[in-house]
Amino acid sequence: MARPSLWQRWEDYLSLRTEGMPSVNSIGKISRFWVIALWIPSSLLGEEPSPAVAVSQRGGWCVAETVNFRCWTCGGLSKARELAIACESWRTRLCAAWDVENPDRPWSPRCDVVVHGSQAAYCTALGRRGDASVGSTRIQFDGERVVQRRIDLRCDADGWSVDALPHELTHVVLAARFPGRQLPPWADEGMAMLSESSAKRQIRLANLRQNLQQQAGFSLPELMAVRQLPPAHRRDAFYGQSLAVTAWLIDRAGPQEFARLLEAAEGTTFDEALRRQFHIAGVEGLEQEWRRWATSPAPLVVGGLDEGAGAIEVASTEAD
């Protein structure tokens, strides 16, 4: 049987649109950590045509749908459409960066991106009172198959579309790159931070330098053993070291080789994977080398996937 065309698949998925958007209860938080980033020339990605977008209004929400995304906002149909196009653009960049298999295969189910107008509305949707985060991702698996993709964002927070949006989209793309697998938090967040804005990166790098000067960090064995967000007084150090180690390894061999390192570590120890994949003397050797880099007098500045990505303005009014 002939494979259906993209246009046929587009028409098929439009016929299956769901009505109304339910709130999310008890979403597991994916923490937002801080970033150094990697630059990929746009010339390597090629010119992509604008994706087909269908827009509609549903119960106060402005909804824009593409093959891979369904975006919900309260800022008007044109802004919803702009958001959907931005999501598709980021998906293309991120799939190329992390060497996702079959990147042209449409996501099923699509990823819902819900933009809330206030912190209160955001917390209500997530079922997390007082949550101060700007973005959250929920991904559910059935074995290696993704059965739900959803991102919630706050458009009342500064920089949400250039920091939180690409950060959370990275988590969704990584779920396709590592299906059904739980990545170590330092690496998962380190990779997600590669998409944030240059302004955000500089703030986080300044915090990193301060933590290193105060000797308020983790040893690498400690860092790699972390499985949940540390106490508040240690979070800056955890964030900074996660981004620094990730950035150092990617700078050494590239994002795709870093992804292969994480795959190799699943079948052995991370220490052994470092020796085989990166020819580094294990975790101890990595600790010495990245600290030498991170504490050098040279500025910690690396280009990012945010190059050419613009901000999106969405009104801060919430649907009923």
C-alpha positions as CSV (number, residue, x, y, z in Angstrom):
1,M,0.0,0.0,0.0
2,A,1.3,3.4,-0.9
3,R,2.4,5.7,2.0
4,P,-0.1,8.5,2.4
5,S,1.1,12.0,1.4
6,L,1.8,14.7,4.0
7,W,-1.3,16.5,2.8
8,Q,-3.5,13.3,3.2
9,R,-2.1,12.8,6.7
10,W,-2.9,16.5,7.5
11,E,-6.5,16.0,6.4
12,D,-6.8,12.8,8.4
13,Y,-5.6,14.3,11.6
14,L,-7.9,17.4,11.2
15,S,-10.8,15.0,11.0
16,L,-9.9,13.7,14.5
17,R,-9.6,17.0,16.4
18,T,-10.8,16.8,19.9
19,E,-13.2,19.4,21.4
20,G,-12.4,21.3,24.6
21,M,-9.2,21.2,26.6
22,P,-9.3,19.5,30.0
23,S,-7.2,20.7,32.9
24,V,-4.2,18.5,33.9
25,N,-4.2,17.0,37.3
26,S,-1.1,15.9,39.2
27,I,1.4,16.6,36.4
28,G,4.9,15.4,37.3
29,K,7.2,18.5,37.3
30,I,10.1,18.6,35.0
31,S,12.3,21.2,36.6
32,R,13.6,24.2,34.8
33,F,17.4,24.5,35.1
34,W,19.8,27.0,33.6
35,V,21.8,27.1,30.4
36,I,24.8,27.2,28.2
37,A,23.9,26.6,24.6
38,L,25.1,25.1,21.3
39,W,25.0,26.8,17.9
40,I,23.8,24.9,14.8
41,P,24.0,26.9,11.6
42,S,20.6,27.3,10.0
43,S,22.2,26.5,6.7
44,L,22.6,22.9,7.9
45,L,18.8,22.6,8.5
46,G,17.7,23.9,5.1
47,E,14.8,26.1,4.4
48,E,11.5,24.7,5.6
49,P,8.1,25.8,4.1
50,S,5.6,27.2,6.6
51,P,3.5,24.4,8.0
52,A,-0.2,24.2,7.3
53,V,-2.1,25.6,10.3
54,A,-5.8,25.3,11.1
55,V,-7.2,27.9,13.6
56,S,-10.5,27.9,15.5
57,Q,-12.0,29.2,18.7
58,R,-13.2,26.8,21.5
59,G,-14.8,27.9,24.7
60,G,-12.7,31.1,24.9
61,W,-9.5,29.5,23.7
62,C,-7.8,30.4,20.4
63,V,-6.6,27.1,19.0
64,A,-4.0,26.5,16.2
65,E,-3.3,23.0,14.9
66,T,-0.5,21.6,12.8
67,V,0.5,18.1,12.1
68,N,2.6,17.9,15.3
69,F,1.1,20.5,17.6
70,R,-2.2,21.8,19.0
71,C,-1.6,25.3,20.6
72,W,-4.1,26.9,23.0
73,T,-3.9,30.6,23.8
74,C,-6.1,33.5,24.8
75,G,-4.2,36.1,22.6
76,G,-6.2,35.8,19.4
77,L,-6.1,33.5,16.4
78,S,-3.1,35.2,14.8
79,K,-1.0,34.7,17.9
80,A,-2.1,31.1,18.2
81,R,-1.0,30.5,14.6
82,E,2.3,32.2,15.3
83,L,2.9,30.0,18.3
84,A,2.1,26.8,16.3
85,I,4.6,27.8,13.6
86,A,7.3,28.6,16.2
87,C,6.7,25.1,17.7
88,E,7.1,23.4,14.4
89,S,10.3,25.4,13.7
90,W,11.8,24.5,17.0
91,R,10.9,20.8,16.6
92,T,12.8,20.8,13.3
93,R,15.9,22.4,14.9
94,L,15.8,20.1,17.9
95,C,15.3,16.9,15.9
96,A,18.3,17.8,13.8
97,A,20.4,18.7,16.8
98,W,19.8,15.5,18.6
99,D,19.7,13.2,15.6
100,V,16.1,12.0,16.2
101,E,15.2,9.0,14.1
102,N,12.6,9.6,11.4
103,P,12.1,13.3,12.2
104,D,9.5,13.7,9.4
105,R,7.2,11.2,11.0
106,P,4.2,13.1,12.5
107,W,3.8,12.9,16.3
108,S,0.8,10.8,17.3
109,P,-0.5,12.0,19.6
110,R,0.3,15.6,18.9
111,C,1.8,17.8,21.5
112,D,-0.7,20.2,23.2
113,V,0.9,23.5,24.1
114,V,-1.3,25.5,26.5
115,V,-0.4,29.1,27.3
116,H,-2.0,30.4,30.5
117,G,-2.5,34.1,31.1
118,S,-1.6,34.1,34.8
119,Q,0.3,32.1,37.5
120,A,-3.0,31.3,39.2
121,A,-4.5,29.7,36.0
122,Y,-1.3,27.9,35.4
123,C,-1.2,26.4,38.9
124,T,-4.8,25.4,38.7
125,A,-4.3,23.6,35.4
126,L,-1.3,21.7,36.9
127,G,-2.9,21.1,40.3
128,R,0.1,22.6,42.0
129,R,-0.7,25.5,44.3
130,G,1.9,28.2,44.4
131,D,4.1,26.8,41.6
132,A,6.5,29.6,40.6
133,S,7.8,27.9,37.4
134,V,7.1,29.3,33.9
135,G,6.8,26.0,32.0
136,S,6.0,22.4,32.7
137,T,6.1,19.3,30.5
138,R,4.0,16.1,30.9
139,I,5.0,13.0,28.8
140,Q,3.3,9.7,29.4
141,F,4.6,6.4,27.9
142,D,3.1,3.0,27.3
143,G,6.3,1.0,27.0
144,E,8.3,3.0,24.5
145,R,5.3,4.5,22.9
146,V,4.3,8.1,23.9
147,V,0.6,8.3,24.7
148,Q,0.5,12.0,25.9
149,R,2.6,15.1,25.1
150,R,1.6,18.3,26.8
151,I,3.4,21.6,27.7
152,D,1.9,24.3,30.0
153,L,3.3,27.8,29.9
154,R,2.7,31.2,31.6
155,C,2.6,34.2,29.2
156,D,2.7,36.6,32.2
157,A,6.3,35.7,32.8
158,D,9.1,37.6,31.0
159,G,10.8,35.7,28.2
160,W,8.4,32.7,28.3
161,S,8.5,32.2,24.5
162,V,12.3,32.4,24.2
163,D,13.3,30.5,27.3
164,A,10.5,28.3,28.7
165,L,8.9,27.3,25.4
166,P,12.1,25.9,23.7
167,H,13.3,24.4,27.0
168,E,10.1,22.4,27.4
169,L,9.9,21.5,23.7
170,T,13.4,20.0,24.1
171,H,12.1,17.6,26.7
172,V,9.4,16.5,24.3
173,V,11.9,16.0,21.5
174,L,14.2,14.1,23.8
175,A,11.4,11.7,24.7
176,A,11.4,10.8,21.0
177,R,15.2,10.5,21.0
178,F,15.2,8.3,24.1
179,P,11.8,6.5,24.0
180,G,10.7,5.1,27.3
181,R,13.9,5.9,29.0
182,Q,14.5,8.1,32.1
183,L,17.6,10.3,31.5
184,P,19.7,11.4,34.4
185,P,18.4,14.8,35.6
186,W,21.7,16.6,35.1
187,A,21.8,15.5,31.4
188,D,18.1,15.9,30.7
189,E,18.0,19.5,32.0
190,G,21.4,20.3,30.6
191,M,20.3,19.4,27.1
192,A,17.0,21.3,27.5
193,M,18.8,24.4,28.5
194,L,20.7,24.5,25.2
195,S,17.7,26.1,23.6
196,E,17.2,29.1,25.9
197,S,18.0,32.7,25.1
198,S,21.5,34.1,25.2
199,A,20.4,36.6,27.9
200,K,19.2,33.7,30.1
201,R,22.5,31.8,29.5
202,Q,24.6,34.8,30.6
203,I,22.6,35.1,33.9
204,R,23.1,31.4,34.6
205,L,26.8,31.4,33.7
206,A,27.3,34.3,36.1
207,N,25.6,32.3,38.9
208,L,27.8,29.4,38.0
209,R,31.0,31.4,38.4
210,Q,29.8,32.7,41.8
211,N,29.0,29.2,43.1
212,L,32.4,27.9,42.0
213,Q,34.2,30.8,43.7
214,Q,32.2,30.0,46.9
215,Q,33.0,26.3,46.7
216,A,29.3,25.6,47.0
217,G,29.1,22.9,44.4
218,F,28.7,19.1,44.0
219,S,31.3,16.5,43.3
220,L,30.5,14.9,39.9
221,P,29.6,11.5,41.6
222,E,27.1,13.5,43.7
223,L,25.7,15.4,40.7
224,M,25.2,12.3,38.7
225,A,23.5,10.5,41.6
226,V,20.8,13.2,41.9
227,R,17.3,11.9,41.0
228,Q,15.1,14.8,42.2
229,L,15.4,18.6,42.7
230,P,17.9,19.3,45.6
231,P,16.9,21.6,48.5
232,A,16.6,25.3,47.7
233,H,20.1,26.2,49.1
234,R,21.8,23.8,46.7
235,R,19.7,24.4,43.5
236,D,21.9,27.1,41.9
237,A,24.9,24.9,42.3
238,F,23.0,21.9,40.8
239,Y,21.7,23.9,37.9
240,G,25.1,25.5,37.2
241,Q,27.1,22.3,37.3
242,S,24.5,20.4,35.2
243,L,24.8,23.0,32.4
244,A,28.6,23.2,32.7
245,V,29.2,19.5,32.5
246,T,26.7,19.1,29.6
247,A,28.2,22.1,27.7
248,W,31.7,20.9,28.2
249,L,31.0,17.4,26.8
250,I,29.0,18.7,23.9
251,D,31.8,21.3,23.1
252,R,34.2,18.4,23.0
253,A,32.3,16.0,20.7
254,G,29.0,17.5,19.6
255,P,25.4,16.9,20.6
256,Q,24.9,13.6,18.7
257,E,28.0,12.0,20.3
258,F,26.8,13.2,23.7
259,A,23.4,11.5,23.1
260,R,25.3,8.3,22.2
261,L,27.3,8.6,25.4
262,L,24.0,8.6,27.4
263,E,22.9,5.5,25.4
264,A,26.1,3.7,26.1
265,A,25.9,4.5,29.8
266,E,22.6,2.5,30.0
267,G,24.5,-0.8,29.4
268,T,27.4,-0.1,31.6
269,T,28.6,2.6,34.1
270,F,28.9,6.2,33.2
271,D,32.6,6.0,34.1
272,E,33.2,3.2,31.6
273,A,31.1,5.0,28.9
274,L,33.2,8.1,29.3
275,R,36.4,6.1,28.8
276,R,35.0,4.3,25.7
277,Q,33.1,7.1,24.0
278,F,35.1,10.2,24.9
279,H,38.5,8.8,25.8
280,I,38.3,10.5,29.2
281,A,39.7,9.0,32.4
282,G,36.3,8.3,33.8
283,V,34.3,10.6,36.1
284,E,37.4,11.6,38.0
285,G,39.1,12.8,34.8
286,L,36.0,14.6,33.7
287,E,35.8,16.4,37.0
288,Q,39.3,17.7,36.6
289,E,38.9,18.8,33.0
290,W,35.5,20.5,33.2
291,R,36.5,22.4,36.4
292,R,39.6,23.6,34.7
293,W,37.5,24.9,31.9
294,A,34.7,26.4,34.0
295,T,37.2,28.3,36.3
296,S,39.4,29.6,33.5
297,P,39.7,33.4,33.1
298,A,38.0,33.2,29.7
299,P,34.3,34.1,29.6
300,L,32.0,31.1,29.5
301,V,30.1,32.1,26.4
302,V,28.7,29.6,23.8
303,G,26.3,30.3,21.0
304,G,22.8,28.8,21.1
305,L,20.0,27.2,19.2
306,D,18.0,30.4,20.0
307,E,19.8,32.1,17.1
308,G,17.1,33.8,14.9
309,A,14.2,32.8,17.2
310,G,11.9,35.7,18.0
311,A,9.7,36.3,20.9
312,I,5.9,35.7,20.7
313,E,3.5,38.2,22.3
314,V,0.3,36.7,23.8
315,A,-2.3,38.6,25.8
316,S,-2.5,37.8,29.5
317,T,-6.2,37.0,29.6
318,E,-7.4,33.6,30.6
319,A,-10.2,31.5,29.0
320,D,-13.2,30.6,31.2
